[in-house]
Amino acid sequence: MENFRCHLKWSIRGTYVHVNAKHLNPYLDEQAYRYHERVGTDADRFVKAVKSVAGKRLTDRQLTDNHGPGGHAANCCRSSFLD
């Protein structure tokens, strides 16, 4: 457990700099995945990732469909960067 906590702190300080407590769960999930997948090679992890998406499709329409009164999903994220 101590090793996991050290990796988590290192990742937040080195990669993300600051993590909002509201969004902590996705960061913890990512670190748990990285910790459990630390054995094996990059090639092993790549093959596993490719196998997990084989036969699945993500279309442009799925990415840009309306998400409520705010408009398109792609535009709602971009507007915060432009304002």
SULQUI-V936725 format. One record per pair of residues at least 12 apart in sequence whose C-alpha atoms are under 10 Angstrom apart, sorted by the first residue. I is the first residue (numbers start at 1). GAP is how many residues later the second one is. D is the distance in whole Angstrom. If there is no record, write none. Layout:
I&GAP&D / I&GAP&D
//
This chain:
3&32&9 / 4&27&8 / 4&28&8 / 4&30&10 / 4&31&7 / 4&32&10 / 5&26&9 / 7&24&8 / 7&25&10 / 7&27&10 / 7&28&8 / 8&19&9 / 8&20&8 / 8&22&10 / 8&23&6 / 8&24&9 / 8&26&10 / 8&27&9 / 11&16&9 / 11&20&8 / 12&15&9 / 12&19&10
//
